[in-house]
Amino acid sequence: MKSPSSIREELLRSLFRSLIILYAIGSIVIYLIVQEAIERRTNELLRSKLKDFAEDTRVPPDDSPGREHEMGNVFHDFFDSELGQLYSNSGTPLRTSLALGENSLPFRIVKDQSIPIENITLPNGKPGRVGFFSFYPKTHRRRPPDFRIPPLPDPVHLSVAIPITDERLTLRILGLTLLCTGLLMGAAVYFIVRYQVEKSYQPVKKLVNLTNTIQPDQLSLRLPCNDLPEELSPLVNQFNTLLDRLETAFVRERSFSGNIGHEIRTPLTELAALLGNAIADLEEENPEELPSEVYRDANQICEHMNRLIEVISAIHQAESGRELVSPTAFDPGETLSDVISTLSSDDIEIQITDERKAGDKTITTDETLFRGILQNLVSNAVSHSEADSAIVCRLDRGKGETLLFEISNTPQSIGPEDLARISEPFWQKDASRTERANLGLGLSLVDKYAELIQAEIDFSLKDKQFVATLEAPNLGDD
């Protein structure tokens, strides 16, 4: 497969090709203009000769004593050095210039006062041009004694030719000059354009070198936007914006990896300590804990780890879009009651307010994803509410066929500045890394699940209450 050419080479070829085409067109135009001017000048000269020869053509008088004349035999002497021939009205040659010798010129009868001109090959084989003119010759006949107007002579037809060798030579010299000039200019233009293209490419080469210096551990570096060509500024700005997003993504990825390690290491440490104590208790006659208690605690730790791994896997699958959506019709109120029954707390009251109409309590969407959203929202509210506070869940109908679910609770210390990061995976309000301070794991999954079922999720603070609002559409049978 042929590799694509560089922009520099393509630009150089395009400019050079364009200049050559423009020069060729300009040369052709110049050549045609000069050719037209030379032909017009030659034709004017030929017409002038024809008119002069016609003016000097005379019919001698009939009664010239002692001499016999034929009509049209009076010419100036210079006519014989020209290529001319005079014809009668019937096409009979009346006079032929000495320059023609035994040759002849074409015969034409011109019925108006125009002087047509044609290209011919002269008797000597060289190119020429011939003109035709029909006229009534002047006469020297004397008037009759009775003053009668003598009759007009018959019209005669004059053919005059001139060589155009000099004209052709001039055009050849002009064409050769334009060709040689084009070759020299083409070579000069090629190197000049190449130099200019290389010079114009220097900012791009500089940017490429700067880009190569940016390593994964130097994502804070940015390309300079000053002193750049106007065409490169949008590209550099977009590249810097991409670096901003990439740096943010790297920071979040590192934070995400570190938090995953901590979340997994904590239960493993607890499990190791629990088993270590159990082994030590086996050597004593009166152990502090019964084996059943150890097994129960170990089982709880394993269940916690399994849940943690499931949530991490769910976040990854939701981000990659591999979750399948299977819409079914169900009552979200019943689903909410099931979720609350498994997440209820002794010191926190959960209230449900259902404002839907009696005959309009079902929605068609993915029940599994919807249940996962409710579980994470309710679990987040239970885990991060102040003691002896209430959690309020409200179900209502939104615009159209949408379902509106709202849950509010009194958070433990969440401010407006925390809302922008509250759904980041493993985001924590502080660096204590306690389980109850970790907000982002479940809420990040809520964002992904809401996106899959085309729902809108919003987090806000109202009167010291943390409010999560979910508006889920009716997916129907699609």
C-alpha positions in Angstrom: 0.0 0.0 0.0 1.4 3.4 -1.0 2.1 5.7 1.9 0.4 9.1 1.7 2.7 12.0 0.7 3.5 14.7 3.1 1.6 18.0 3.2 4.8 19.9 2.2 5.3 17.8 -0.9 1.7 18.0 -1.8 1.7 21.8 -1.3 4.9 22.1 -3.3 3.5 20.1 -6.2 0.2 22.0 -6.2 1.8 25.4 -6.2 4.4 24.5 -8.8 1.7 22.9 -11.0 -0.6 25.9 -10.6 2.2 28.3 -11.5 3.2 26.3 -14.6 -0.5 26.2 -15.7 -0.9 29.9 -15.2 2.3 30.6 -17.1 1.3 28.3 -19.9 -2.1 30.0 -20.2 -0.5 33.5 -20.0 2.0 32.5 -22.7 -0.7 31.2 -25.0 -2.7 34.4 -24.5 0.4 36.5 -25.3 1.2 34.4 -28.3 -2.4 34.7 -29.7 -2.5 38.5 -29.1 0.8 39.0 -30.9 -0.2 36.7 -33.7 -3.5 38.6 -34.1 -1.6 42.0 -34.1 0.9 40.8 -36.7 -1.9 39.3 -38.9 -3.9 42.5 -38.6 -0.9 44.6 -39.6 -0.1 42.3 -42.5 -3.7 42.4 -43.7 -3.8 46.2 -43.5 -0.6 46.4 -45.5 -2.0 44.0 -48.1 -5.3 46.0 -48.4 -3.3 49.2 -48.8 -1.3 47.7 -51.7 -4.5 46.5 -53.4 -6.1 50.0 -53.1 -2.9 51.6 -54.4 -2.6 49.3 -57.3 -6.3 49.7 -58.1 -5.8 53.5 -58.0 -2.9 53.3 -60.5 -4.7 51.0 -63.0 -5.8 52.9 -66.1 -7.6 52.2 -69.3 -5.8 54.0 -72.1 -7.8 56.1 -74.6 -9.0 54.5 -77.8 -7.7 57.0 -80.2 -4.1 57.3 -79.1 -2.4 57.7 -82.6 0.1 55.1 -83.6 -0.3 52.9 -80.6 -2.4 49.9 -79.7 -3.3 49.5 -76.1 -5.1 46.8 -74.2 -7.3 47.6 -71.2 -5.5 47.5 -67.9 -1.9 47.7 -69.3 -1.0 50.9 -67.5 0.8 50.2 -64.2 3.5 51.8 -62.2 6.9 50.3 -62.5 7.0 49.1 -58.8 4.1 46.7 -59.5 6.4 44.3 -61.2 8.5 43.7 -58.0 5.2 42.7 -56.3 3.3 39.5 -56.6 0.2 40.7 -58.5 -2.1 39.7 -61.3 -5.0 41.5 -63.0 -8.0 39.6 -64.4 -10.8 40.6 -66.7 -14.4 40.0 -65.7 -14.3 36.6 -67.5 -11.2 35.5 -65.6 -8.7 36.1 -68.4 -5.3 37.5 -67.1 -4.8 41.1 -68.3 -1.5 41.8 -66.6 0.9 39.6 -64.6 3.8 41.1 -62.6 7.3 40.1 -63.5 7.8 38.6 -60.0 5.2 35.9 -60.7 6.9 34.8 -63.9 4.9 31.9 -65.4 2.9 31.4 -62.2 -0.5 32.8 -61.4 -2.6 33.8 -58.4 -6.1 32.7 -57.5 -9.0 34.6 -59.3 -11.9 35.9 -57.2 -14.8 38.1 -58.1 -15.7 40.4 -55.1 -19.2 41.8 -55.5 -18.9 44.4 -52.7 -16.2 46.8 -51.7 -14.6 44.4 -49.2 -11.2 43.0 -49.6 -11.1 39.3 -48.6 -7.7 37.8 -47.7 -6.6 34.2 -47.7 -3.6 32.2 -46.8 -1.8 30.5 -49.7 1.5 28.9 -50.6 3.5 31.1 -52.9 5.1 29.8 -56.1 8.4 29.5 -54.3 6.9 27.2 -51.7 6.9 29.7 -48.9 3.7 30.8 -47.0 2.0 33.9 -48.0 -1.3 35.8 -48.0 -3.4 36.9 -51.0 -6.0 39.6 -51.2 -8.7 40.2 -53.8 -10.3 43.4 -55.0 -12.8 44.1 -57.8 -13.1 47.6 -59.2 -13.8 49.7 -62.3 -10.5 51.1 -63.7 -10.1 54.8 -64.5 -10.1 55.8 -68.2 -8.3 58.4 -70.4 -10.9 58.3 -73.1 -11.9 61.7 -74.5 -15.4 62.9 -74.3 -17.4 62.7 -77.6 -18.0 66.1 -79.4 -21.7 65.9 -78.5 -20.7 65.8 -74.8 -22.2 62.4 -74.2 -21.0 60.5 -71.2 -18.9 57.6 -72.4 -19.8 54.2 -71.2 -18.0 52.7 -68.1 -15.3 50.1 -68.8 -15.8 46.5 -67.7 -14.8 45.8 -64.1 -11.4 44.2 -63.5 -10.3 41.9 -60.6 -7.0 42.3 -58.9 -5.1 39.6 -56.9 -2.1 40.6 -54.8 0.0 38.4 -52.6 2.7 39.0 -50.0 5.0 36.6 -48.2 4.6 36.1 -44.5 7.9 34.5 -43.8 9.0 37.3 -41.5 5.7 37.0 -39.7 6.1 33.3 -39.1 9.7 33.8 -38.1 8.7 36.4 -35.6 6.0 34.1 -34.1 8.6 31.3 -33.9 11.0 33.5 -32.1 8.3 34.6 -29.7 7.2 31.0 -29.0 10.7 29.8 -28.4 11.4 32.8 -26.1 8.3 32.0 -24.1 9.2 28.4 -23.9 12.8 29.1 -22.7 11.6 31.7 -20.3 9.1 29.2 -19.0 11.7 26.6 -18.4 14.0 29.0 -16.6 11.2 30.5 -14.6 9.9 27.0 -13.7 13.3 26.0 -12.3 13.6 29.2 -10.4 10.0 29.1 -9.1 10.5 25.5 -8.0 13.4 26.3 -5.7 11.8 29.5 -4.5 8.5 27.8 -3.7 10.3 24.9 -2.1 12.3 27.3 0.1 9.1 29.2 1.1 7.2 26.0 1.9 10.1 24.7 4.1 10.2 28.1 5.8 6.5 28.0 6.4 6.8 24.5 7.8 9.2 25.5 10.5 6.4 26.3 13.1 4.9 22.9 12.5 8.3 21.2 13.0 8.8 23.2 16.1 5.5 22.1 17.5 6.3 18.5 16.6 9.5 18.7 18.5 7.8 20.2 21.5 5.1 17.5 21.4 7.7 14.8 21.4 9.1 16.2 24.7 5.7 15.6 26.5 6.0 12.4 28.4 3.3 10.6 30.5 4.8 12.1 33.7 4.8 15.6 32.1 1.2 16.0 31.2 1.1 19.4 32.8 3.2 20.8 29.9 1.3 22.8 27.3 2.2 23.9 23.7 2.8 27.6 23.4 0.0 29.5 21.7 2.0 32.8 21.1 3.7 33.7 17.8 1.9 31.0 15.9 0.5 31.2 12.4 -3.2 31.8 12.4 -3.9 28.4 10.8 -2.1 26.5 13.6 -3.7 28.3 16.6 -7.0 26.2 16.6 -5.0 23.0 16.3 -2.7 23.9 19.2 -5.7 25.0 21.4 -7.5 21.8 20.7 -4.3 19.8 21.5 -3.9 21.7 24.8 -7.5 21.0 25.6 -6.9 17.4 24.9 -3.9 17.4 27.2 -6.1 19.0 29.9 -8.6 16.2 29.6 -5.9 13.6 29.5 -4.1 14.9 32.5 -7.4 15.0 34.4 -8.2 11.4 33.3 -4.7 10.2 34.4 -5.1 11.9 37.8 -8.5 10.3 38.2 -7.2 6.9 37.0 -4.4 7.0 39.5 -6.7 8.1 42.2 -9.2 5.4 41.2 -6.5 2.7 41.2 -5.2 3.8 44.6 -8.6 3.8 46.1 -9.4 0.4 44.7 -6.2 -0.9 46.3 -7.2 0.6 49.6 -10.7 -0.7 49.4 -9.6 -4.2 48.7 -6.6 -4.1 51.1 -8.8 -3.0 54.1 -11.1 -6.1 54.2 -8.1 -8.4 53.4 -6.2 -6.9 56.4 -9.3 -7.4 58.6 -9.6 -11.0 57.3 -5.9 -11.7 58.0 -6.2 -10.2 61.5 -9.4 -12.2 62.2 -7.8 -15.5 61.0 -4.6 -14.7 63.0 -6.5 -14.2 66.1 -8.5 -17.4 65.5 -5.3 -19.4 65.1 -3.9 -17.9 68.3 -7.2 -18.8 70.1 -6.9 -22.4 69.0 -3.7 -22.8 71.1 -5.6 -21.6 74.2 -8.0 -23.6 76.3 -10.6 -20.8 76.6 -10.6 -18.9 73.3 -12.1 -15.3 73.2 -14.3 -16.0 70.2 -16.2 -19.1 69.2 -15.4 -20.7 65.8 -18.9 -19.9 64.7 -18.3 -16.2 65.3 -15.1 -16.2 63.4 -16.8 -17.9 60.5 -19.6 -15.4 60.5 -17.2 -12.4 60.6 -15.1 -14.0 57.8 -18.2 -14.6 55.8 -19.2 -11.0 56.2 -15.8 -9.7 55.1 -15.9 -12.0 52.0 -19.4 -10.8 51.2 -18.2 -7.2 51.5 -15.3 -7.9 49.2 -17.5 -9.7 46.7 -19.9 -6.7 46.6 -17.0 -4.4 46.2 -15.7 -6.3 43.2 -19.2 -6.5 41.7 -19.6 -2.8 41.9 -16.2 -2.1 40.3 -17.0 -4.6 37.5 -20.4 -3.0 37.1 -18.8 0.5 36.7 -16.4 -0.9 34.1 -19.2 -2.6 32.1 -21.4 0.5 32.3 -18.6 2.7 31.0 -17.8 0.4 28.1 -21.6 0.1 27.3 -21.7 -3.7 27.6 -24.8 -3.6 29.9 -27.8 -4.9 28.0 -31.1 -3.0 28.5 -34.2 -5.2 28.7 -37.3 -3.1 29.1 -40.2 -4.6 31.1 -43.3 -3.2 32.7 -43.2 -3.0 36.6 -44.3 -0.8 39.5 -41.3 1.3 40.7 -43.1 1.7 44.1 -42.9 -2.0 44.8 -39.2 -2.1 43.7 -38.5 0.8 46.1 -40.2 -0.9 49.0 -38.1 -4.1 48.4 -34.9 -2.0 48.3 -35.8 -0.1 51.5 -36.6 -3.4 53.3 -33.1 -4.6 52.8 -31.4 -1.3 53.6 -33.4 -0.1 56.6 -31.6 1.3 59.6 -32.7 1.5 63.2 -31.6 5.0 63.8 -32.7 6.5 60.4 -36.3 6.6 59.3 -37.2 6.2 55.6 -40.5 7.7 54.4 -42.1 7.0 51.0 -44.5 9.6 49.4 -46.3 8.3 46.3 -48.1 11.0 44.4 -48.9 8.9 41.3 -52.5 8.2 40.3 -53.9 4.8 41.1 -54.1 3.6 37.5 -50.8 5.0 36.4 -48.2 3.3 38.5 -46.2 1.2 36.0 -43.3 2.1 33.9 -41.5 0.2 31.1 -37.7 0.2 31.5 -35.0 -2.1 32.6 -36.0 -3.3 36.1 -32.5 -4.6 37.0 -30.8 -1.3 36.2 -33.6 0.7 37.8 -33.3 -1.4 41.0 -29.5 -0.9 41.0 -30.1 2.9 40.8 -32.5 2.8 43.7 -30.3 0.6 45.8 -27.3 2.9 45.4 -29.3 6.1 46.1 -31.0 4.6 49.2 -27.7 3.0 50.4 -25.9 6.3 49.9 -28.6 8.2 51.9 -28.6 5.6 54.7 -24.8 5.6 54.9 -24.2 9.3 54.9 -27.2 10.7 56.8 -26.9 12.2 60.3 -28.2 10.0 63.1 -31.8 10.3 64.1 -32.6 12.0 60.7 -35.2 11.1 58.1 -34.9 10.1 54.5 -37.8 11.1 52.3 -38.5 9.2 49.0 -41.0 10.7 46.6 -42.6 9.1 43.5 -44.4 11.2 41.0 -45.1 11.5 37.3 -42.9 13.9 35.3 -43.4 15.4 31.9 -45.0 13.1 29.4 -44.5 9.4 30.3 -41.5 9.9 32.6 -41.3 8.8 36.2 -39.9 11.2 38.7 -38.1 9.8 41.8 -36.6 12.0 44.4 -34.8 11.1 47.6 -33.6 13.6 50.1 -31.6 13.2 53.3 -29.6 15.3 55.8 -25.9 14.7 54.9 -23.0 14.6 57.3 -20.9 17.5 55.8 -21.4 18.0 52.1 -21.1 21.5 50.7 -22.0 23.0 47.3 -18.4 22.7 46.2 -18.6 18.9 46.6 -21.5 18.4 44.2 -19.2 18.6 41.1 -17.2 15.5 42.3 -19.8 13.6 44.3 -20.3 11.0 41.5 -16.6 10.4 40.8 -15.6 6.8 41.6 -14.1 6.4 45.1 -14.2 10.2 45.7 -13.9 11.0 49.4 -14.9 14.1 51.3 -11.6 13.8 53.3 -8.5 11.7 53.3 -9.4 9.5 56.2 -10.5 6.7 53.9 -13.2 5.6 56.2 -16.0 3.6 54.6 -18.7 6.1 55.4 -16.7 9.0 53.9 -16.6 7.2 50.5 -19.4 8.7 48.4 -18.5 8.2 44.8 -18.6 4.4 44.3 -22.3 3.9 44.3 -23.2 7.3 42.8 -20.8 6.8 39.9 -22.7 3.6 39.1 -26.0 5.5 39.3 -24.7 7.9 36.5 -23.8 5.0 34.3 -27.0 3.1 34.8 -29.1 6.2 34.3 -27.3 6.8 31.0 -28.1 3.3 29.8 -31.9 3.6 30.5 -31.9 7.2 29.0 -32.7 8.7 32.4 -31.5 12.0 33.8 -30.0 12.2 37.3 -29.3 15.4 39.3 -27.7 16.1 42.6 -28.4 19.3 44.6 -28.4 20.8 48.0 -31.7 22.4 49.2 -32.1 23.8 52.7 -29.2 21.7 54.1 -30.8 18.6 52.4 -29.0 16.5 49.9 -31.5 15.8 47.1 -31.0 13.2 44.3 -33.6 13.5 41.5 -34.1 10.8 38.8 -36.4 11.3 35.8 -36.7 8.0 33.9 -38.5 7.8 30.5 -40.9 5.1 29.4 -38.9 3.0 27.0 -41.9 1.1 25.7 -41.2 -1.9 23.5 -38.1 -0.4 21.8 
